[in-house]
Structure formats: C-alpha cells, structure tokens
C-alpha cells in the first residue's frame, strides 16, 4: 500500500510536468551525482591528483558518507584514470616534493588509525609511511621530502582508556576535548616521531618550502567557538616548536600558507573581529609585520581560496554571484600588479592548486550544467579547460534554465540571487509556484554553479513546474565586508524582509509575473532554517509551505545550547540575551506560532551541536499545540548539522520534494503519509 501510494504521488507530478512519464530528477538520481572534491598538482605540473566523491546507493550499500576515490589526470594528454577506487575513503592527496609519489590519508587494512600512505606514481602498491597513536588529520612535507609534519590529537591518558574499558564513559562537557598537536616524523623509518612543544590546539599546518619553519594556525582550546573566533597564525621552529613569528590576524581565519620563496605568508581572514566571514586576502612578511590587503580596503568582493607559486599569488575573487581567478604579483611585500586568469562566469570555483612554477593550475568548480569538476589552466593563455566528466549522463539530462537575477529591497538596496526557472515554463502570468531556497550563515552566499542536492531542491522542483530562487539577502558574503554586516544586530529584520521582497519581485511586473502569490514555499538549513521558521510564522500569510532544516526556533535559548555562543555574539547579534531578552523573544519564530497557517515540515540531526535539535522540537510542539497548520518533525539519529549519510540524505530529499509537491502542486490539505517507499528492491537490479 505504501509503495502504491508513493508511486501515485510521483505519477501525479508526472501527469502535469513530464507528459505522463516518471520524473527524471528524482531524489535518488540527484543523490547519485559524483563530485570532484579537491586536487593537487605535481611539482612539474605534469600530473594532477584529485579526489572523486562517489555517493553510496542508499538501502543497497552499507550506509555512510560518499566514498572518496583517488584519480590522476595527465595534463598533456588530458586522460584521467583511477589509482585507488571502489569502496575506499582516501583523504588529502598531495605529491611528494620529488614528484615521484602521491601521499594520502586513509585507514586501510591493518591500520589502527588513519595513517599517511605514499603511492609510487610509476606503479606499485601504496606503502604506509607514518602511523601515530591517533588518526592523522593534516600533513606537510619538508622541502627535501625526508621528513613530514603531521597533525593528530594527543593520545588519551592510559588511566582514561582503562576506565572506559570498565564502563566509565562519562563526558566532562567542553573540558575533556583532546588537543591536536604537531608531530614531526622521518620518512626513513628511523627515530620515533617527535611532538613539538607548542601548547595551543592546532588546526592547520604547512612546512616552509625553503627552510626549517612550519606555519600553523591554532586556537587556545579545541572548542569550536575558539576555532571560529580566536584562531591565529604562527610560525614555529620545526626542531622544537618555538614560536618564531606571530600574526594577530583580525577576526575569523580561513586558509593560510607560504609564498614560494618563504619570505611572506598569506592568509584569508576577517577585516576585524566583527567581520562575519574570512573573506579578505592578506599578505605579511614571514618574520612578522604589517598586513597588506590584496583586494584593497573597501573592496566590494571577497577572496577565500588561494595558492602561491613562483609566478605569484593565484586567488579566487567573487564577482556578485560569480567568481573569477586572478594572479597578483608582489614586490617588496606590496602588490605590484594583477592579471585576470579566468573571467567570471566560467564556473563557481571552490578549490585552487598550482605547480611550483605556476605553469599548471588545477581548479575545481561547478556550473549550471554540471556538479564539481576539475579544470586545468595552463600558462599558454588558452584559458581554463575542463579536465573531467564525472557524470557524462548530465549532457543529455533535461536541465531547467538558470540565471542571475537582481531585485530591489523595500529600502532600495540592490540585491542578487540565482533563479532556476520551471523546466517547462508556461506563458501565462503568475502561473508557477515558487520556492525560496535560503542559504545559511548568514555569512555565506550562493554562486552561479550547481545548485541541486539532497537539501537544495533546484532541478527536482523545476521539473514539477516550480521556480526555485536562491537569494543572497543582506548579510550574505561575496560583496565585501560592509554588505556582510548589514544584518548585524537585526536578526530576522531587514534581512528576512528581503525574502518577502524577492517574492513580490517574482509575483509582480519586475520579475515578469512568474510566480503565483498563493503558491510560494520556503526552505533552508541552519540560518536558512531560521528564515524558513520566520517566514512560516511571522509572515505565514505569504507562504503556502515550508521545509525547515537544522533551523532556529527560539533565539533566546539558542545561545545556551549552541557550541558557538561567542561567534554568535561577535558577528551576528552584537548583544547578549540577558541584555535584550525582549528583543530575542521578538525575533524568535516560536513567538509567532499562533500566526502560523503554513504547513511546515521540520527536519533535524539528533546530534547537532551547532543548532540543538531542541530548537526543532520546541518549534514543533508550539505549532502542534496550536493545531492551526500541519506540522511534522523528522529527526535523524547519528547526524549533526547537516546530513552526511546516504540514507538520511535520500530520506530528506524525498520528504522535501513530497511536501512541496503536495502543498504547491497538489491538492494540499492533510499531510501526506509519513511512511516512504525508498524503492530499494527496484534499485538492487540497477546497482548490478
């Protein structure tokens, strides 16, 4: 009966959107998409090693996160082939300094922990190079490759392990977290790895390309809040861990690294302690000194990824919803000129790696027509060429049109977002349902790349005749520091008014009267889940359906249950709850539960440390007690702030699509049945 009911659900969609055929963009198809997940270029630029994330077949494979395979692209021929593939989890590949091997992290057969392995490039089995008492999380080779710096958590005290074996498994909240330490190991199998005498919790490290220094970023404790707000860059002596230079970078910290000659360091950090994101690219002398802002003070752009080689600093720059790639050269520590290597609009870039001489650059990015793929940029001036085709079937897939759209807020502020139009768009006015897919943060932004996955409805809803809009409301990143601060101290204020104004844009003449005002939905995760809850209560009369994911329902209690209360204060609220209790209550969706007439589907990971699942339980209970609108709560055991495993992702996508189909395309009314048919039996033969 369940199988028949769910089949009928999708056939009802097909009847109006796909000429009677089963929808192409089913959640299971979306969840089969492979993604290039990172790349490393050999020193001579001839090879590129990259990871390919391969989703598991939910209900058929053992449940878990996607497999990660190691592949290698030959730059000259353009041919790529798998080196380690199948049911494997390879992490952080990089070439050895001599270019003869590919190092990676993995827990392979016989390993007690995640260890460092090296695979000969010219053939042969990978060999374990270093294994520590705890799993290795990061590594970086010395310039000549005879040693390696490794990052791993300190080993638990023997008494603690003995106690756990006897059943003493208590947790001392925020006090018993292990610190990550820097280990230096020889690769000739000689002396035991040495732990550097450095007291702070280390998050990333990179050995100098020229000498005996190691650049690290660290925080006073392992707390996530300290990682966000107190992480700073230091240069250590590789022999003993002495601090040789300190960089009191302002605000949040992203990636950091060395210049090719080791005379400078670069880092991505905030402009000040109240900057919501690490979006400024800074350069400073390696021995310490003043920072240089590569983009320039007041730039209405961000730069979040970079790689420095002999030809200069190659970095990504935002251009509204699009990104470009630029190379900046330096003289005496100051920028002496910039060249645009890749114009905006080619792809939405998420990773950059370069060869030592800068002759080969590996870029990872997505577009409206494909998920994340590897691109190769050569010094011949021919531009970035796509090097992989991980999902060849996408070339023949029916894809709805995607475009960057601008709209004006009620106060005149110009805003941007990305629209995926209905696949089979009707010509009559106000004919289509519309769903706002709101990003989290709010210090994030949507780029004009691939926008469909388990929690982002994109092509799945477009095929149903629903337009999907991804708004970069005020407070989003990508347009400089000033823009990203516009929502501070005003949670759910003008920032979420921007969402209502976006609806008015598409309902009205300015947006081509695309949308039906009575069939508007909203969804999002984290801060986007907060937006969903707010729109479904405070502005319920404007929204016909909502799907809330790991979202905030009660701003007052959120501070006491999140793992980032100081980050929340410094870059979002700018005030503590006890200083403004009435304000926090006023900006809480649960306060407006009595206004809710919007059917709301709430989903949350049961182990979420960022937004406690109690936020969703509270939201559910307040709405359930009112009994004025359909509400359903789905919890995912073992999942945190977002779903990682295949079954939880598929379940989420199925429920999201079902909810919007029922309330925006179908007849609405009572909730659809809570049980789902996952089509497992039918997919076993497909998997073979």
N, C-alpha and C positions, 0 to 999 in steps of 0.2 A: 504493500500500500504506500509506503514511504517513497519507494523508487518511482512508482507511477505518479505520485503527487509532484515529485520534483521534476520528473520529465515533463509533466504538463506545464509546470511553471516556465521552463525554458521554451517549450513549444509556443506558449502564449506570447513570449517575446518574439520568437521567430516569425510568427504569423504577421506581425506588423513591421518587422525590421529587416528580415532576411528572406522574403519571398517563400516562406514555408520551410526553409532549411534550418538545421540546427545552427545556433550562433557560432561563428568562427572563434571569436575572442572569449572563450570560456576561461574561468579562473584556472583550470588545470593547464590549459595551453600557456597562459601567461606565466604560470609557475614553472614551466619547462624552459624558460629563456635562460641561456648561458650568458655570462658576463666576464670580460677580461677584468681582472681585479688588481693589477699592478704590474710594473715592468722594471727591468734593469738592463742597462746597455754594457756590453763588453768594453774593456778599456780602449780597444782599437776601433770600436764602432761597427764591427762586422756581424755581431750577433745581438739579439735581444731575447732575454729570458722573460717570460711572463706567466702569470697565473690565470687559469681559466676556472671560474666558479661554475660548477655543474650541479643544478638542483637535484635533489633526490625525488624519486617517484613516490609521492605520499600514499601510504597504505600498501605499498608494494615493497619498497626498500625499508630497511631499518630507519626509524625516524631520526632526524638530526638536521643540522645546518648543511648547506651545499658542500659537496666535495670540492677540493681545490687541487687542480692538476698543474703540473709544470710542463710548459711548452717552450720551444725555442724557434725564433724566426731568423732565417738567414737574410740579412739585409740586401745583399747583392742580387740573389735570385728571387727574393720575395716569398720563398717557400717556408712554411712553418710545419713543425711536426711535434708530437708529444714525446717528452722524455720520461716522465713519470705520470701515468694516467690510471683511471679506474677509480676504485673506492679508496681514495687517498686524501690526506689533508696536508698539503705542502704549504709552508709559510715563508714569507720574506726572502725570495730568491735574490741573489746577487752574485756577480762574478768575482772570483779571486783576483787579487791585484795583478797576477801574471796572465790573467785571461784564460788559463788552461782548465779551470773548473768552475762549476756553479755550486755555490753554497746555498743551503736552505735549512729551515727549521721543520722538524717533524718528529712525531713519536712513532717510530717504526718497530717492526717485530724485534723483540728483545730489549727495547728501550724501556726504562722505568719512568722516564720523564721526557718531555720534548727536548730533543738534542740537536746539535749542529752537525749536519752532514755535508759532504762535498762529493759532487758527481763529476767525474772526468768528462770534459767536453768532447773528446775524441772517442768516447765509448768506454764501457765497463760499468761495474756496479758502483753505486754510491757507497761511501765509507763514512762511518761515524767519526767525526773529528773531535768533538768535545761533548761530554755529558756531565752535568752537575747534579747536586742532590735535589734541586728543584728545577722546574721547567725553565728553559731559556726563552726570553721574550724578545730580545733585540741582540744584535751583534754588529761589530765593525772591525775590519782587518787593519793591522798596522801597515805602513806604506810598503814594506817589502814582503808582507804576507807571512812572516814567520810566527806572528802572534795574532791573537784576536781578543778584543774586548767584548764581554758578554754581560747582559743584564738578566738577573734572576733574583727571585725572592730569597731572603735568608732562610736557612734551614731551621725548622721548629726545634725547640729545646727537647732533648731526649725525654725529660720528665713529662712534657706535654703529650708526646706521642704515646708514652706508656699509659698515661691517664685516659687517652682516647680509646686505646685498645681495651681498657677496662670499663668503658662506658661513660667516662666523664667528657661529654661533648658540649659543655656549656660555651656560650659565646659572650665575651665581655664587649659590649657594644662600643664601637669606634676606638677601642683600646688595644685589642689583640690582633690588629692587622699586621701582616709581615711587611717589612721594608724591602724594597728592591735595591740590590747592591751591584756595583761594578766589579766583575771578575776579569782578570787578565790571564789568558792561557797560552802556552806554547803549542804549536801545531806539530811538533816533532815527537810528541808523546813523552816529553821529559818531565820537568817539575810539575808538581800539583798546581792547579790554578790558584792565583792569588787574589784575595779580596781587597780592594783598595779601601783605605781608611778615610771614608767620606760619610758623614753622618746622615745626610738627608736621603729622602726616598727619590730614586732616580727614575725618570720616565722615558728618556731617550738619550742616545749617545752616538758620537761619531768620532773616530780616530782622525787626527790631523793627517792630511795627505803628504806631509813633508817631515814630521818630526815626532817627538815623544809626548804629545799633548792629546788629551781626549776632551772633546766638548760634550757636556751633558746638560740636560735640563732637569731640574729637581724641585721638590717642594718639602716643607718641613716635616710633613707626615704623609702617610698613604691615603688620607681622606680625599674623596673625590672633590669636595669643596676646596681643599687646598690645591689640588691639581688645576682646578679652574681659575682660582683667584691668586695663588701665591707661587706659581711655578716660575722659576727664573733660570737663566742660562749661566753656566760656569765653565771655566776651562781648568782641567785637572792635569797634574803630572801623572803620566802613565805608570811611573815606577812606584809611587807611594800615595797617590790621591790628594796631594797638596793642592790647594786652590791657587792657581796662577793668575786668574783674572775673573772678575765678576761683572755681570751685565744686569743691572736692575731694570730690566725691560718693563715698560709700562703695561699694566693691565694683563689681559689674557694672553696666553702663549700658544702658538701653533708649532710648526716645524722650525728647525734651526740647522745650520750647517756651516762648513768652511768655504772660503774662497779657494780657488785652485792652487794659489801659491801659499795658502795658510797664513797670509798676512791680515786677513779680515774674517769676520764671521757675519753671517746673515741670519735673521730671524723674522718670523711672522708673528706680530704681537699687536695688542690693542694700542690705541693712541694714548689712553690714560686709564686709570683704574675703573672708570665708569663706562668705558667703551664696551658695548655688548659683545664684540667679537674680536678675534685675532685676524685683522684684515689689512694691517699696514706692514709693508716690507721694509725692514731696517737693515742697515749695514754699519758696522763699527770696527775699529782696529782690534785685532785679536788680543792685544795686551790690555784692552780696556780703553774707554774713551767715549766721546760723544757719538750718538746715533745719527745716521743720515736717513731721511725718509725718501725711499726710492721713488715713490709716486708723487711726492711733493705735498706740502701742507695744504689741507683743504680739498684734496682731490676727491671728486665725486665718483670714485671707483674703489675697488678693493683688489688685493693681490694675496692669494692664500697658498699657492704652491710654487716651488722654485727649485732650480738646480744650477750650481755654479761650475763652469768648466773653463778651460784656457781661453775661450773666446768671449767670456763674460757671464753675467747672471741671466739665465733664461727663466722667465716667470710668466704666470698667467695673470691677466688683468680683466676684471669684469667690465662689460660694456652694456649696462642695463641688464636685460635678461640673457645677454650673450657674452661670450668670452673671447679674448684674443690672446696671442702669445707674443711676448716681446723679449728682446735681448738688450740689456743695459750694460754698458762698459764703464769702468771706473779708472780714474787717475788720481793718485794721492788720496784715495779714500772717498772721492766725490764722483758722482755720476758725470760722465763726460759725453754721453750720447746714448740714444736708444734707437733700436731698429725693430720694426714690426715684422715678425717672422711668419705669423699666421693671422690673417684678418679675422674679425668677428664673423660669426655665422657658420663656420665650418663644422664645429661640434661644441658641446659643452664639456670642457676639459676638467678632469679630476686628478690627473697624475702626470708628472714630468720627470724624465730621467735622461741623462746625456752621457756621451762618451767623454773620455778625458780631454780630447782636443776640440770637442764641440761639433765635430763633423756629422755626428748622428744624434738625433734627439728622438726619444720614444715618448709619445703622447697617448694617454688613454682618455677616451671621451665617447659621448653618445650624441645622437641626433634624433630628430622627429621620426626617422625611419629605421633606426636600429639602436639596440642597447649598447653597453660599453664595449668598445673595440679598440684595438691597438692601431695607432697611426705612426708613420715614420717620417721624420723631417730630416732631409739631407742638406748639406751645405751647397748644393748645386742650384739653389734658388727656385726649384720646381714646386715648392710648397709641400704641405703635409699630404701624404698618400696613405690610404687605408691599407693596413697590413694583414688584417684578419677578417674572417667572415664566419663568426661562431654560430650564427643562426641563419643559414642560407635560405631557409623556408620563408623568412621575412620578406624576401624580394618579391614574392608572389602573394603576400598577405594583403587583405583589404585594410588599408590604413586611412583613418579619417584625417582630414587636413588640420594642421597645427599652425598657429600664428601668434605673434606677439601683439598684444592689444593694450592700448592706453585708455585710461578713463580718469575723470576728474572727481575728486572728493568734494563734499559739500562746502568745504572751506577753500576750494580752488586748487588744492595740491594735486599735481600731476602724478599719476601712479601707473604702474605697468604690471602686466600679468601675461599668462600664456593660455590661449584658448584652443581646445580640441573641439572642432565643430562636429555635429552629428554626421555619421558616415553617409547617410542618405538624406541630405538636408532638404526640407520642404520649402517651397517658395512663399507660402502664405505667412503673414506676420504673426508673431507670438505663438508659433506652432510647437516649439520644443521645450521639454523640461530642461532645467539647468541645475547642475550640481557644482557648488564651490568646494574645491579640494584645498584646504588651508594648511600651509606648512607650519611646522613647529618652531620653537626657539623662544621668542620670535626672531632671534638673531640667526636667520637662515634666509635663503631666497631660492626661488625657482629659476632654473636656467632652461633655455630652449633646447632641451635634449630629450631623452627617452623618459616619458612620464607615466608609464603604466607598470605597476607591480602589485603585489598582494594587497597593499593598503591604499594604493593610488588608482582610482577607477579608470582613468584615461580611456583607452580604446575599448574596454569592456562595456562601458556605458554608451560611448559614441555609437557603437553598433546597434544599440537599442533605440537610437534616435535622441539620446540625451546629450546636450552640450556640457562639457566639463571645463571649468575655468580655475586656473591656479593663480591666485592673486598675490602679488608682492606688496602687501599693505605697508603703511608706515611702520617703522621699526624693523623692517627687513634689512638684510645686508645687501651688498652689491652696488650701493650707490653712495658710498662714503660714510664717514663717521656721523656727520650731522644728521643724515637721514635715518640712520640706525638708532639714534637717540630720541626720535620724535615720539615714541610711545612710552618713554620712561615716566614713572610716577603717575601713569594714567591707564592702568590695566583695564582692558575692555572698554576704554573710552573711544577716542577718535580712531584708534587702530581698528576696532571692530565696526565702527560706523563706516569705515572704508569698505567693508564687506557688503554692507547693505547698499552702499552707493554703487558698488560693482553690479549688484542685482538690478538696480534701477537703470544702469547703463545698458544692460542687455535687454531689458524689457522695453526701454524707450528708443527713440529715434537714433540717438548717438550710437547705439550698438546694433543698429539695423533691425530692431524689434525682433531679435532672435528668440527670446525666451518667453514662456508663459509664466506670468507672475504668480499663478496659483499652483505651479508645479516646480518649486525651487527646493533643492536639497542642499545639505552642507555636511562635510566630513573633514576629518583631520586627526592627527595624532599629537599628543603632548600639548603644546600650546595651541596647536590646531584643534585638539580635542577640547580644550578650554573654549576656543572660539565656537566650536560646534555646540557645546552646552549652553553658551551665552546666546547664540542665535536661536536655539531651540526653546529658550525660556524667555529671556528679556525681549526678544524680537520674534516670538513664536508666530505672530500673525503673518510674518513674511516667509516662513519656511514650512514646507509640507512634509519633510522627512529629514532626519539627522542620523549619522553614524559616528559615534564618539569613540575615540581610541586613546587609551592611557591618558585621559584628559583630567583637567582640574574642575572640580565642582564647588569646592569651598576654599577660598583664598585664605581665610583665617587659619584653618587647621593645616593647610599645606606647608606652612613654614615649619611646623612642629613635626612633620612626618617625612620631609624630603632630605636627601643627602647633600643638597647644595643650598642651604639657607643663606649663606653669606653671598654666594653668587646671585641669588635671587634679590638680595638687598642692594648690592653694589651696582648691578647693571639693569635691574628691572624696576623694583618698587621704590627704591631710594628712601624708604621708611620702613620701620619695624612694625609688626602688627600691634604691639602694645602702645605705639604712638598714634595709631589711627585705626582703632578697632571698627568704628562705624564705616570708614572707607573700605576696609577689607570685606566687611559684610555686604556693603552696597555693590561691590564688584564680584560677588560670588553668585554663580548661576543658581545654587540652591535657594537663594533668597527669593528668586522669581519662579519657584516651582509652581505656584498657584496660577501663573500665566500660561503655563505650558499646554499647548494643544497639538504639539508637533510629535508624531511618532518617533521615538528615539531608541536606537539600538546602541548599547554601551558594551565595549569590549576592553579587556584589560589583562595584562600578565600578572599572575598571582605573586610573583617575586620581584615586582618593580620597586627599585629603591629610590627612583627619581620622583615619580608621582605615585604615592602609595595607593594600592588598589582600594583602600578605604574611601578614596575620593569618588570612585565609581560606585561603590556600594552605597555611599551616602546619597549620591545623585539618584541612583535607582530607587532607594527607599523613599526619599522625599516625593518623587514623582508617583511611585506606586501608591503611597498613602493618599495622594490627591485623587488618583483614579480618573484623571481627565484626559489622558492620552496614552496610547500603547507604549510600553517601555519593556525592554528586555536587557538583561545583563548576562554576558558570557565571560567567564574567567578562564585563563589558560595556565594550568599548573606548569611550573618549570620555566616559564617565560618572564622576562623582565620588561624593560622599557622599549617594547617592540618585539615582535615575534621572530625567532631565529629558525625554528624547526619547520620541516616541510609540512607536517600535518596541521600544525597551528596556523601556518600561513594559508594553506588551502582552505581550511575551515573559515578563517577570517574573510578571505576573498569571496567565498560562496555566500556567506551571510550578508556581506555588504551589498553584493550585486542583487541578491534576492530581496533585500529590504527596499532598495531604490526602485527595482522593477515593480514591486508590489504597490508602493505608495506614489510613484511618479508616472508609471506607465500603466499599471494595472488598476484594479478597482478599489484598492485601499481597504479601509475598514479594520476588522480584526487582524491581529498579527498573523503572518504565515506560520506554519508549523515549526516548532523548534528543532525537530529532528531533520537531518540532511542525509541524502544519498550521495556518497562520495564516489560512486562509480568504480569501486575497487576491482570487482570481478571483471568488468569490461576492460579495464586497463591492464590486467595481467597479460593478456594476449598481445596487446600493443607493445608492452615493455619487452616481450620476447622478440 
